[in-house]
Amino acid sequence: MSEERTPSRSNGPRRKRTFQRRKVCRFCADKQASIDYKDPRTLRSFISERGKIVPRRISGNCAKHQREITEAIKRARNIALLPIASAHVMP
């Protein structure tokens, strides 16, 4: 029996992955911080400049708080406290 080796995806040398520190949920760490749809200043840090909601893996939130943030952002957009999308230019 001959063992088949699968070719590696990249032809270059393997790079060591540097250790990246796990992001900590801001709301789990600070129990006083609250998620409120009426506070657009807090919610703006979880929206990209294009108006999209920042994903959990980038923001560092836990799943529970990410769901709450998403719901709060959608409520704030509904009553026009936050923009739905970034301003675009009409041709």
NORWOHU-V241906 format. One record per backbone hydrogen bond with DSSP energy under -1.0 kcal/mol. CO is the residue of the C=O (numbers start at 1). NH is the residue of the N-H. Records with the same first field share a line. If there is no record, write none. Layout:
# NORWOHU-V241906
CO = NH  NH
This chain:
# NORWOHU-V241906
25 = 29
26 = 30
36 = 39
39 = 43
40 = 44
43 = 46
44 = 47
46 = 54
48 = 51
50 = 86
52 = 48
55 = 59
56 = 60
62 = 66
63 = 67
64 = 68
65 = 69
66 = 70
67 = 71
68 = 72
69 = 73
70 = 74
71 = 75
72 = 76
73 = 77
74 = 78
75 = 79
76 = 81  82
77 = 80
